[in-house]
Amino acid sequence: MARLDTLQDLLVDQLQNLYTAQNKITETLPKMISVSSSGDLKMAFDAHLKTTHLQLQRLDEVFSKLSINHNHHFCPGIDGLIKEGELVMDLQGDPAIKDAAIISTAQRIEHYEIALYSAARTFARELGYNDIAALLEDTLEEETNTEKQLTTLAKGGFFSSDLNQSS
């Protein structure tokens, strides 16, 4: 097991979690696209998949600047969120309600990413890695924008009063 004796150790650990999480998200987003019934939601997930690939490139740049490797390791937080999302995606039922459930799951994943990126950015700043902090800030802004977009989609109809009535 790795040790966390310095803030540098913690930054590396956070970055490795982020890299693992981003890779798992790129594996999951295509299924989220395929099971969504809303065209707007499909487009949002497709755009996020493209953004996630760019975020992975940005993380590669961070790893290069710090001369560290990716060390793909177990990230229980993202694994649990994705497992929960897979359960939702496999459910049957009203397509609009299922889309709302997928949005809810995606928002939880976004919140997890936001927390990781925020912490890593802060650690990078504290260590004086301002160029790395700026790269992480760019991704943090993208993740925050994605979460806002999901909320807008949800408010745009998925959580309307028509859907909360039982049949």
N, C-alpha and C positions, 0 to 999 in steps of 0.2 A: 504494500500500500504506500502511496506517495505521502510525503510529509508536507505539512504546511508550517514552515518556520519563519517565512518572510512574506512580506506583501508581494514580492515578485513571485513566490511560489503560488500564492493565492490567485494572482493575475493569470498565470499560466494555467492553473486548474480551471478557472472560469472560461478562458479562451478555448481550452480543450472541450469543455462542456458545450460551449456555443457551437464549435465545429461539428461535434457529434449531433447536436440538436438540429442544426441547419441541414445536415445531410439526411437525417431521418425525415425532416419536413419535406425535403425535395422528393423523397420516396413516397410520401403520403399524399401530397397535393394532387397528383394525377387522379387518384381514386376519389378525392373530394370533388374534383371537377366532374368526373364521370357520374357520380351519384346525385349531384345537385340537379334540381329541376329548373331552377331559375337561370335564365340566360345571363342576367346581371351578376349573379353569384358565380357562375362559371367563369365569366370574364374577370371578375375580381380575383378568383383563385388562380387563373391563368397568369394574370399580371403579377400576382405575388410569387408564383413559381419562377418567373423570369427575374424578379427582383431578388429572390433568394439565391439564385445562381450568382448574381452580381455580388451579393453579400458574402458568399463563400469565397469569391475571388478576393474580396476586400480582406477577409480573414486570412487567406493565403499570404497577402501582402503583410499583414500584421505578424504572422508567424515568421516570415522571412526577415522582417526588420528586427525581430527579437532573437533570431537564430534558434528557434525551437521547432520541434516536430509536432505533428497533429495528435499523435498518440490516441487514436480512436479508442475511447473507453466508454464504459457503461455510464449512461446518464439517466438515472432512474426517474427524474422529473419528467423529461420529455417522453420516455418510454411509457409512463403511466398515462400521460395526456393523450398520446397517440393511440394507446390501447383503448382508452375510453372513447376516442373518436371513431375507431374502427367498429366498436360495438354500436354506436349511434348510426354509422353509415350502413350497417347490416340490418337495421330495423326495417320493418314494413310499416306502411301507414300513409297518411295524407302527405303528398309531396311537399306542400308548403310548410307543414309542421316539421317534417324531416329537415327541410332546408333551415328552418329556425334552429333546430337542434344542432345542425352542423355549424351554423354561425356561432352558436354559443360555445361549442367545443373549440372552434377556431379562435375565438376570442380568448379563451383560457390559454391556448398555446401562445398567442400574441403576448399576453400578460407575462407569461413565463420568459419569453424572449426579451421583453422590455426590461424585466428585472435583471436578467443576466447581463444584457448589454449596458444597462445603467451602472451596475456594480463594476463591470470590467472597465468601463470608461473612467469611473471615479478612481479606481486603483491605478490605471495608466497615468492619470493626471497627478496623483499623489507621488508616483515614481518619477515624474518629470518627462514622461513619454508623450509630449503634447501632440506629436504627429499621429501617434497611435490612438490617442484619445479622440482626435478629430475624425479619424476613420470610423471608430466605434460610434461616435456621435452621429455620423451620417446614417449609419445603419439603425441606430436608436430612433432617429426621426422617421425613417422609412417604416419601422415596426409600429411606431405610434400612429402614423398615417394609415397603415393597414387596419389597425384596430378601429380607428375612427370610421374608416370606410365600411367595415363590417357593421358597426353600430348604425350607420346611415342606412345600409341595406335592410337591417332588421327593422328600423323605425319606418322604413318605406313600405311596409306591408306585412312582413313576416310576423310581427307582433301585434297586428291590428285586432280590433275587437271581433272581426269576422272569424278569426282563427281560434279564439279562445272559448268559443261556444262548443259544447259537446253536441254530438249528433243525436 
